[in-house]
């Protein structure tokens, strides 16, 4: 089902609501999300997990808006967090700490204490130093920390190098060759309870083979652990399943998970999954208005009120997002670079796009539900945009647009 589509007049809708109405009411730039799209994506994972002991832990970093987290919590989701701030967001949104796993390579003492006191499901430990710190803090709090070790399987995820996380040169996880020693150490340390194993090899993966290769290495290791007297209760397969931005053809969720579940076979392991982009990426767009058109000898530019501050992915690794006119024009198109007002040459949303445009037109930058608002910034002292959630014919403001005084409200002049 398409949750963003044109009506008979050539006006782009979010579910049943014209985007031009949202722009008139809330201004631009703003992010627009479809509730039905998020719920449908979650249920696709849920359906693929039927018959298996599995928990879907949404990766909060993809989109951390409280309304989005609350929707997923109501559906039964757990959560994957990488900071104390994300833990507080999950709790504020009604998510269960007992269904939350804590990933990330740099957990602070304060973050560990907060997660232990909240009673999270598991710490995904990524280094020997972290293991020792967690054991010490848990012992001092008279608590037991459930842990899994995040293994780096040295598998090529076949994705952009900036979002590859499972190669030996990446900063993430514990080297495969060190893992057995650290599991043996973990079971001896006070304050820890070894419960599982974790692996996450990268983001925006559109082939199943890297997932299978990583899983096979983990299962071989799990069997060796059990033979050595260290049985595990769960396996965390991470996330990383890609979405279609342009012409990618990611596997269907049922095919991707079907292969992994078949590989796991009859092992008595609970399976944790950490999808992020796959749940929210295509459920959102960035709505922006053209401020100026600049026609030059070698390039034409459509200058919008959205920028790399609202969508960093194109500037960060030349990611491609489809850009659609909110109202179609019956006129020949021209090639434009769609750029923002930020003072950086890397500030673009799309290059060489054929569009029929006029100043003041609205554009929709698609597939902006993941890693858009969550990576936004105040660079050039730009207030962060509003977030809107559409539910059928209803529109909800789920994050206020920042006001200019908000930019320096926590700063102080010298006496």
Secondary structure in CASP SS format (residue, H / E / C, confidence):
PFRMAT SS
TARGET T0000
AUTHOR 0000-0000-0000
METHOD secondary structure of the structure
MODEL  1
X C 1.00
X C 1.00
X C 1.00
X E 1.00
X E 1.00
X E 1.00
X C 1.00
X C 1.00
X C 1.00
X C 1.00
X E 1.00
X E 1.00
X E 1.00
X E 1.00
X C 1.00
X C 1.00
X E 1.00
X E 1.00
X H 1.00
X H 1.00
X H 1.00
X H 1.00
X H 1.00
X H 1.00
X H 1.00
X H 1.00
X C 1.00
X C 1.00
X C 1.00
X E 1.00
X E 1.00
X E 1.00
X E 1.00
X E 1.00
X H 1.00
X H 1.00
X H 1.00
X H 1.00
X H 1.00
X H 1.00
X H 1.00
X H 1.00
X H 1.00
X H 1.00
X H 1.00
X H 1.00
X H 1.00
X H 1.00
X C 1.00
X C 1.00
X C 1.00
X C 1.00
X C 1.00
X E 1.00
X E 1.00
X E 1.00
X E 1.00
X E 1.00
X E 1.00
X H 1.00
X H 1.00
X H 1.00
X C 1.00
X C 1.00
X C 1.00
X H 1.00
X H 1.00
X H 1.00
X H 1.00
X H 1.00
X H 1.00
X H 1.00
X H 1.00
X H 1.00
X H 1.00
X C 1.00
X C 1.00
X E 1.00
X E 1.00
X E 1.00
X E 1.00
X C 1.00
X C 1.00
X H 1.00
X H 1.00
X H 1.00
X H 1.00
X H 1.00
X H 1.00
X H 1.00
X H 1.00
X H 1.00
X C 1.00
X C 1.00
X C 1.00
X C 1.00
X H 1.00
X H 1.00
X H 1.00
X E 1.00
X E 1.00
X E 1.00
X C 1.00
X C 1.00
X C 1.00
X C 1.00
X C 1.00
X C 1.00
X H 1.00
X H 1.00
X H 1.00
X H 1.00
X H 1.00
X H 1.00
X H 1.00
X H 1.00
X H 1.00
X H 1.00
X C 1.00
X C 1.00
X C 1.00
X E 1.00
X E 1.00
X E 1.00
X E 1.00
X C 1.00
X C 1.00
X H 1.00
X H 1.00
X H 1.00
X H 1.00
X H 1.00
X H 1.00
X H 1.00
X H 1.00
X H 1.00
X H 1.00
X H 1.00
X H 1.00
X H 1.00
X C 1.00
X C 1.00
X C 1.00
X C 1.00
X E 1.00
X E 1.00
X E 1.00
X E 1.00
X E 1.00
X E 1.00
X E 1.00
X E 1.00
X C 1.00
X C 1.00
X C 1.00
X C 1.00
X C 1.00
X C 1.00
X C 1.00
X C 1.00
X H 1.00
X H 1.00
X H 1.00
X E 1.00
X C 1.00
X C 1.00
X C 1.00
X C 1.00
X C 1.00
X C 1.00
X C 1.00
X C 1.00
X C 1.00
X E 1.00
X E 1.00
X H 1.00
X H 1.00
X H 1.00
X H 1.00
X H 1.00
X H 1.00
X H 1.00
X H 1.00
X H 1.00
X H 1.00
X H 1.00
X H 1.00
X H 1.00
X C 1.00
X C 1.00
X C 1.00
X E 1.00
X E 1.00
X E 1.00
X E 1.00
X E 1.00
X E 1.00
X E 1.00
X C 1.00
X C 1.00
X C 1.00
X E 1.00
X C 1.00
X C 1.00
X E 1.00
X C 1.00
X C 1.00
X C 1.00
X H 1.00
X H 1.00
X H 1.00
X H 1.00
X H 1.00
X H 1.00
X H 1.00
X H 1.00
X H 1.00
X H 1.00
X H 1.00
X H 1.00
X H 1.00
X H 1.00
X H 1.00
X H 1.00
X H 1.00
X H 1.00
X H 1.00
X C 1.00
X C 1.00
X C 1.00
X C 1.00
X C 1.00
X C 1.00
X E 1.00
X E 1.00
X E 1.00
X C 1.00
X C 1.00
X C 1.00
X C 1.00
X E 1.00
X C 1.00
X C 1.00
X C 1.00
X C 1.00
X C 1.00
X C 1.00
X C 1.00
X C 1.00
X C 1.00
X C 1.00
X C 1.00
X H 1.00
X H 1.00
X H 1.00
X H 1.00
X H 1.00
X H 1.00
X H 1.00
X H 1.00
X H 1.00
X H 1.00
X H 1.00
X H 1.00
X C 1.00
X C 1.00
X C 1.00
X C 1.00
X C 1.00
X E 1.00
X E 1.00
X E 1.00
X E 1.00
X C 1.00
X C 1.00
X C 1.00
X H 1.00
X H 1.00
X H 1.00
X H 1.00
X H 1.00
X H 1.00
X H 1.00
X E 1.00
X E 1.00
X E 1.00
X E 1.00
X E 1.00
X E 1.00
X E 1.00
X E 1.00
X E 1.00
X E 1.00
X E 1.00
X E 1.00
X C 1.00
X C 1.00
X C 1.00
X C 1.00
X E 1.00
X E 1.00
X E 1.00
X E 1.00
X E 1.00
X C 1.00
X C 1.00
X C 1.00
X C 1.00
X C 1.00
X C 1.00
X C 1.00
X C 1.00
X H 1.00
X H 1.00
X H 1.00
X H 1.00
X H 1.00
X C 1.00
X C 1.00
X C 1.00
X C 1.00
X C 1.00
X E 1.00
X E 1.00
X E 1.00
X C 1.00
X E 1.00
X C 1.00
X C 1.00
X C 1.00
X C 1.00
X C 1.00
X C 1.00
X E 1.00
X E 1.00
X E 1.00
X E 1.00
X E 1.00
X E 1.00
X C 1.00
X C 1.00
X C 1.00
X C 1.00
X C 1.00
X C 1.00
X C 1.00
X C 1.00
X E 1.00
X E 1.00
X E 1.00
X E 1.00
X E 1.00
X E 1.00
X E 1.00
X E 1.00
X C 1.00
X C 1.00
X C 1.00
X C 1.00
X C 1.00
X C 1.00
X E 1.00
X E 1.00
X E 1.00
X E 1.00
X C 1.00
X C 1.00
X C 1.00
X C 1.00
X C 1.00
X C 1.00
X C 1.00
X H 1.00
X H 1.00
X H 1.00
X C 1.00
X C 1.00
X C 1.00
X H 1.00
X H 1.00
X H 1.00
X C 1.00
X C 1.00
X C 1.00
X C 1.00
X E 1.00
X E 1.00
X E 1.00
X E 1.00
X E 1.00
X E 1.00
X C 1.00
X C 1.00
X E 1.00
X E 1.00
X E 1.00
X E 1.00
X E 1.00
X E 1.00
X C 1.00
X C 1.00
X C 1.00
X C 1.00
X H 1.00
X H 1.00
X H 1.00
X H 1.00
X H 1.00
X C 1.00
X C 1.00
X C 1.00
X C 1.00
X C 1.00
X C 1.00
X C 1.00
END
